[in-house]
Amino acid sequence: MASLSDRFEPAHALKPSSDIVALMTLEHQTGFTNRVFVLNKQYSDAGLDDLVAYMTFASEEPLPGPISGNSGFAAGFARRGPFDAKGRSLRSFDLSRHLFRYPLSYMIYSTAFESLSPEVRNKLYRRLYDALKAKGPEGADATAILAATKPGLPDYWK
């Protein structure tokens, strides 16, 4: 589809000042929330694997080049933390090759994540931990950040 003009007036929805970083972050939040909703509605190992892959950016395509926002969203979003003792946060952006700097979604702090049953959340924690271990140093950084900033993690995260 080359144009949306036959469906609605794009001038009312698409703005030249739209912040690409904010839009990509919203897309990530929506994808996460949709996957959690499906998993809450009907658990499956495939659904859990899909959520793990999504949260660890396993299928993320590299950005074609550096991007930047134009509204101050990126700086404000990153300032919200939480931060570990080294000042690192899962809310840190990369914006050169990937949207986020660390390969674990900040949505792990969300109420949507907390809506998962304890049994599913425990399975998810284990699979996330294993997926991050497989990512090498970047995964180790994400693991350390989460261990320092997320109360109630299973002991193997520490």
C-alpha positions as CSV (number, residue, x, y, z in Angstrom):
1,M,0.0,0.0,0.0
2,A,1.6,3.2,-1.1
3,S,-0.9,5.6,0.4
4,L,-3.4,5.8,3.3
5,S,-5.4,8.6,1.8
6,D,-8.2,6.4,0.7
7,R,-8.7,5.1,4.3
8,F,-8.3,8.4,6.3
9,E,-6.8,11.8,6.0
10,P,-3.0,11.3,6.8
11,A,-2.5,15.0,7.4
12,H,-4.5,14.6,10.6
13,A,-2.5,11.7,12.0
14,L,1.0,11.8,10.6
15,K,3.1,14.8,11.6
16,P,6.5,15.8,10.3
17,S,7.5,16.3,13.9
18,S,6.8,12.7,15.0
19,D,9.7,11.3,17.1
20,I,10.9,8.1,15.6
21,V,12.5,7.0,18.9
22,A,9.2,7.5,20.7
23,L,7.3,5.7,18.0
24,M,9.7,2.7,18.0
25,T,9.5,2.5,21.8
26,L,5.7,2.5,21.7
27,E,5.8,-0.2,19.1
28,H,8.0,-2.3,21.4
29,Q,5.7,-1.7,24.4
30,T,2.7,-2.7,22.3
31,G,4.4,-5.9,21.0
32,F,5.3,-6.8,24.6
33,T,1.9,-6.2,26.0
34,N,0.2,-8.2,23.2
35,R,2.4,-11.2,23.9
36,V,1.8,-11.1,27.6
37,F,-2.0,-10.8,27.0
38,V,-1.9,-13.9,24.8
39,L,0.2,-15.8,27.3
40,N,-2.1,-14.8,30.1
41,K,-5.1,-15.9,28.1
42,Q,-3.7,-19.3,27.1
43,Y,-0.3,-20.5,28.2
44,S,1.9,-22.3,25.7
45,D,5.6,-23.1,25.7
46,A,5.6,-21.5,22.2
47,G,4.1,-18.3,23.5
48,L,6.7,-18.2,26.3
49,D,9.5,-18.8,23.8
50,D,8.1,-16.0,21.7
51,L,8.0,-13.6,24.7
52,V,11.6,-14.5,25.6
53,A,12.8,-13.9,22.1
54,Y,10.9,-10.6,22.0
55,M,12.3,-9.4,25.4
56,T,15.9,-10.3,24.4
57,F,15.6,-8.7,20.9
58,A,16.5,-12.1,19.4
59,S,15.0,-11.2,16.0
60,E,15.7,-7.5,16.0
61,E,16.9,-6.2,12.7
62,P,19.9,-3.8,12.9
63,L,19.0,-0.2,12.2
64,P,20.0,0.8,8.7
65,G,21.9,3.7,10.2
66,P,21.9,6.0,13.3
67,I,18.5,7.5,14.3
68,S,17.6,10.3,16.6
69,G,14.4,11.7,18.0
70,N,13.4,15.3,17.8
71,S,11.3,15.8,20.9
72,G,13.5,15.1,23.9
73,F,11.7,11.8,24.4
74,A,14.9,9.7,24.3
75,A,16.7,11.7,27.0
76,G,13.6,11.8,29.3
77,F,12.9,8.2,28.9
78,A,16.4,7.1,29.7
79,R,16.5,9.3,32.8
80,R,13.7,7.3,34.4
81,G,15.9,4.3,35.2
82,P,16.1,2.4,37.4
83,F,19.9,2.4,37.4
84,D,22.5,0.0,38.8
85,A,25.5,1.1,40.8
86,K,27.4,1.7,37.5
87,G,24.7,4.0,36.2
88,R,23.4,1.5,33.7
89,S,19.7,1.1,32.9
90,L,17.6,-1.1,30.6
91,R,16.0,2.1,29.4
92,S,19.3,3.2,27.8
93,F,19.1,3.6,24.0
94,D,21.7,2.7,21.5
95,L,20.2,4.3,18.4
96,S,23.2,3.5,16.1
97,R,22.7,-0.2,15.5
98,H,19.8,-1.1,17.8
99,L,17.0,0.7,19.5
100,F,18.2,-0.3,23.0
101,R,21.7,-0.6,24.4
102,Y,21.1,-3.8,26.4
103,P,19.5,-7.0,25.1
104,L,16.7,-7.1,27.7
105,S,13.4,-5.2,27.5
106,Y,12.8,-2.6,30.2
107,M,9.2,-3.8,30.1
108,I,10.3,-6.4,32.7
109,Y,9.5,-3.6,35.2
110,S,6.0,-3.1,33.9
111,T,2.6,-4.0,35.4
112,A,2.0,-6.1,32.3
113,F,5.0,-8.3,33.3
114,E,3.7,-8.5,36.9
115,S,0.3,-9.6,35.6
116,L,1.8,-13.0,34.6
117,S,1.0,-15.8,37.0
118,P,3.8,-16.6,39.4
119,E,4.3,-20.0,37.7
120,V,4.6,-18.4,34.2
121,R,6.8,-15.6,35.5
122,N,9.2,-18.1,37.1
123,K,9.5,-20.0,33.8
124,L,10.0,-16.7,32.0
125,Y,12.8,-15.7,34.5
126,R,14.6,-18.9,33.9
127,R,14.4,-18.7,30.1
128,L,15.4,-15.1,30.1
129,Y,18.4,-15.8,32.2
130,D,19.5,-18.7,29.9
131,A,18.9,-16.5,26.8
132,L,21.0,-13.7,28.3
133,K,23.8,-16.0,29.3
134,A,24.0,-17.2,25.6
135,K,24.5,-13.5,24.5
136,G,27.9,-13.2,26.1
137,P,29.1,-9.9,27.6
138,E,26.1,-7.9,26.5
139,G,23.8,-10.4,28.1
140,A,25.9,-10.4,31.2
141,D,25.5,-6.7,31.5
142,A,21.8,-6.9,31.1
143,T,21.7,-9.7,33.8
144,A,23.8,-7.6,36.2
145,I,21.5,-4.5,35.6
146,L,18.4,-6.5,36.3
147,A,19.9,-8.2,39.4
148,A,20.7,-4.8,40.8
149,T,17.4,-3.2,40.0
150,K,14.6,-5.8,40.2
151,P,13.5,-7.0,43.6
152,G,12.2,-10.5,44.0
153,L,14.4,-12.2,41.3
154,P,15.2,-15.9,41.8
155,D,18.5,-16.4,43.5
156,Y,20.3,-17.6,40.3
157,W,20.1,-14.0,38.9
158,K,22.5,-12.8,41.7
